[in-house]
Amino acid sequence: MIARLVSFAVALGLSAAPASAQSVADFYKGKTITVYIGYGVGGGYDLFARTIARHMPRHIPGNPTMLPVNMPGASSLVLANHLAKRAPQDGSAIGAVNSALLFETLFAGPETKAQFQGPDMTMIGNAVSSAAVLVAWSATGVKTLEDVRQKGLIIGAPSRTGDTYLLPLSVRNVLGLDRLKIITGYPGTREIVIALERGELTGRVWDMEGIKAARPQWLKDGTLNIIVQLAPRKMPEVPEHVPLVKDYVANPDDRRVLDVIFLSTILARPYIAPPNLPADRRQALRDAFMATMKDPAFLVETQKLQLSIDPTSGEEMERIVRDAYALPGPLVARVRKALQD
């Protein structure tokens, strides 16, 4: 009887060993990692994610397949909530989300519809820091913020949770630009671009990488007027003459508020995963992401696509997000006031 019990215990131990001692390569070999994209086909998020998914697998131990899947909705809040609550927490799912969502519960407070805190998510890496800019259709004659104040501007956004809504909302509130109107409900970039071409909209907040991905010729032929940068600091891809929003703000507290809100532009193309990933797989994905950012074949392709690469590691992303959530209460209160609709 004792011999039989010992044999049974040994058998149990041997059968459990592969699960507990499974290497990263063993886990990923023959697997598919789903790369969710929080927007529809054709925009900057989609183009970046699909390009990364073609090159990143060869840098992951076990060389899994990466399958891009679009999950649009509420400026990628639908996807972020899926990653937080429903996606597997084993390293087989990552997502490209709007960077503002990493700070959503900080900015929105109790009214948020996010089912997660930014620091709870697993930060994998960010492909580029790209300043958001406020642009106007050139036919409107709107070239400056004073023109916006006098003539008005109608801009479009998918929802009230992404940076294409929150950034201009903060500018409108802090600078008192009552004639800056924001219309939501557009599924994504493609529909907003069509609305611009039809004259339904007269402008939008866009990042430079998004413009290059969707309508690069508009930067060359003067179809768009770039009015101002919505960023903490000037970015090299924006023409030097374009001012920062905070250049128009005298109150230092208001300038600090804008800097906090514009943090999302530092992480213009972030990739995150569900909470609680095994530490070795989290590190493997982070290392693979950064290796992809330096991969010669990847860089050749992004150059052809006119996509800039200026990566941020998952570790640095984590620090940026955690530091934001540790800001003093009075400053957070001012930020939330600036984002009141």
N, C-alpha and C positions, 0 to 999 in steps of 0.2 A: 504493500500500500504506500509506504513512504517513498519507495523508488518511483512508483507511478506519479505521486504528487510532485516529486522533484522534476521528473520528466515533463509534467504538465507546466510547471512554473518556468522551466527552461524554454519550453516551446512558446509560452506567452512572451517571455523576454525577447526571444529571437524575432517573433513576429512584430513586436513593437519597435524594435531597434531601427528599422529603416525610416519610420515616420519621425522619430526623435533625432536621428542622426543624418537625415537626408540633406545632402549638400544643395547649394543653390543651383548648380548645374543639373543635378538629378531632378530637382523640382521642375525646372524650365524645359528640360529636354522633351521635345514632342508637344509642348504646350502652345497655346495661343493666348497672347496678352491682348485684351480688348483695349483699344485706344479710343475712348469716347471723346467726341468733339461737341462742345456746347452750343454750336451754331450750325446752320445749314451749309450745304455745299457751295463753294465759290468764293468765300470771304478769306480774310487773312488768317483767322484761327484755323480754318479748314486746310488751307494751303500749307501752313507751317506744320500742322499735326501730321498730315499725310506724308510730307517730305521726311519728317523725323522718323515716322513709322517704317519707312523704306530702308533706313540706314541703321537705326538703333539696335535691331535684333542681333547683328553680328558682334556687338559689344557686350551682350548679356550672356553670362555663362549658360551653356545648354542651347544657345541660339534658337530661342522660341520664335514663332511667327507673331507679328503684330498686325491686328485687324482694326482699321479705322471704322468707327461707327458714329454717325451723327445723331445727337440727342439734343435738338434745339428746344428752347423754351425759357422765357423770362430772363433773357440775357445770361443763359447757362445756369441759372439757379436750379432748374429742373435736374440738370446733370449733377451739380454739386450736392444736392440733397440725395440723389441716387447713390453717389459715391460714399456719402456719409452714413447712409442708413441701410442700403440694400445691396450694394456691390460686395463681392467677396473680399475679405481682408487678408488675402494670401499673396498679394503681389501679381495677380492675374488681371488687374484692371487699373488703368490710370486715366486721367481726363485732362483735356484742355479747357479751362474755364476762364471767365472774365476775371481779371485781377481784382476788381473791386469787391468781389465776393469773399476774398480772403479777409476783408475788413468789414464785411456786411453787418455782423452783429455788434461790432464796435460802433459803426456809424449810425445804424438804425435803432439800436436799443431794443426795448421790449416789443416794438412793432415789427421786427424783422420776421420774415417767413423762412429764413434759413434754419435748418435743423441741425446746425453745427456751429461751433466756435472755430474761427480761423486756425488757432494754434493746435486744434485737435486733429486737423488733417495732416497727411504725410506729404511734405514738400519734396518733389522729385527734382525740379530744376526749372529755370526760366530761360527762354531762348534769346530774348532781346529786351533792352530798355529803349522804349520809343515814345517820345513825347506826344501826348495828345495835342491836337490843334483844333481851334475853332475855324471852320472854313465857311465861306459864302460863295454862292454861285456868282460868277463875275458880272453877269448881266444885271445884277441887283445894284451894282455900284457900291456895295458895302465893303469897305476896306479896313476900317478901324473900329475899335470899341465905341468911339463917339458916333460913328455911323450907325452902329447897332442901337445905340441909345436914341438916335434921332429917327432912323428909318425903320428899325425893327428887323427881326430875323426869325424865320420859322424853321426849326430844326427837328429832325426825327430821331427816335430811339426805339429799340425793341421793347423795353420795359422800364420800370422804375428802380431796378436793382443793379444795373450795369453802369460802367463808367461813362457811356455815351449819354446817360441821363444825369447821373450824380455830379459829374464834373461841371457841365453847364449850369445845373441847378445851383451849385455853390457860387459860381461866378455871378449868376443873376442876382442871388440874394446878397452877396457881399458887396457888389458894386451897384446894386439898385437898378439893374437893367430890366425895367418892367416890360419892355417891348421885345424881349427875347422869349419866344414861345417854344415850348417843347411838346411835340406830339408823340405819344407812344403807341405801340401796337404793331409796329412793323416786325415781321419775323426775323429779319436779319439785314446784312449789308446789301444784298442783291435788291431787295425791295426798296430800301432807302435810296439806293442809287437810281432806281427807276423813278421814284417819286421826285428826285432832284431833276432828272431829265424832263419830266412832265411839267415841272413848275409847281408841283404840289408842295414841295419844300424849297426853301431858299438857302439852306445850309445844314451843317451837322458838326458834331464833334467826332473826329476821326484821328487815328494814329497814322504816322507816316508809313509804317509797314502795311497797314490796311489799305491805304491809297495805292501803294505800289502794287499790291496784290490784285486789287479790283479794277482800278482805272489809272494806271501809271501815266497815260498820255495827258490826263488832266493837270498833272504837275508841269508838263512840258509846254502845253499850248495855252495856258492861262485861263482854262475853264474855271478854276477855283482861285479865289483870293484867300490866302492864309492870313487870318486876322491877328491871332495871338496864340502863344503856347500855354497849355495848361499843364505845367510841370514845376517841380521844385527848383530846377536849374535848367539852363539852356542846353539843348541837345544838338549834337553836331549834324544830324540829318535834316534839321530844320534850317531854312535860310537865316543867315545871321541877323538880318534886319528885323525879323519877326520878334516882337517883345514878349516877355513873360506877363501873365495876368497880374502877378503881384507887383509889377512895376507901376501899376495904377492904384495900388492900395497903400495909403499912408499909415494906417493904424498897424503897429507891429503885431498886435494880438491877432488881427485879421490875416496878416501875412502868414503867421504861424498856422492858423487854421487851414489856410489854403495849402500850405506845405504838407500838412497831415493828409488832407483829402487827396492830394495829388501823389501820395505815396504809391498808389496803384499803377502809375505810369512807369515806375521803376521796374515793375514786374509786368511787362506788357504782354508776354506770351507764357504764362505759368502753366506748369504741369504738376498735378497733384494726384494723390492716391487716397484710398480710404484710411481711416485711423487704424492703429494697432497692427501694422504690418510687421512680420518677423524682422528683427533687426538686420539679419544678414541679407535678406531680399531687398529691404529698403536701401541698404548701402549699395548693393549690386545695381539697382535701378538708378540710383544717383550717379554712381561711377560711370555707368553705361551712357547716361544722358550727357555728362560732361565730355566723355570720350567721343560721342557723336558730334558734339559741337566743334571738335577739332579734326574730325574725319575729313581727309582730302576730297573724297568722292562726294560727301555731303556738302562741303563748301563749294565745290564746283557747281553742284545742282542749285544751291541757294543763290549763287552769283548769277546763274542764268535766269532765275526767277526774280531777280532784283530784290532779294530778301536780305536784310542786314542781320548779322549774328553778333550778339554781345551778351554772352550767357551769364547767368547767376546760378551758383551751385544750390543744391537743395538745403545744405546747411546754412548758407547765407540767407536764403528765402525764409527759413525757419526763424532766424534771428530777427529779420526785418518785421515779420508778422508778430512775433512775441513782444518785441520792443513797442510796437504800436499799441498792443493790448495792455501794456503797462504804463501808458501815458497817464498823467494826473487827471483826476476827475473833472476839475474845472475846465481844462482844455477839451476834454471829450465832450463836455456839455456844450461848449461853444461850437464844436464841430457839428454836433447833432442839430443845433439851432441853424447853422448855415445850410443844412440839408433838409430843412423843413419845407414841405411843399404847400 
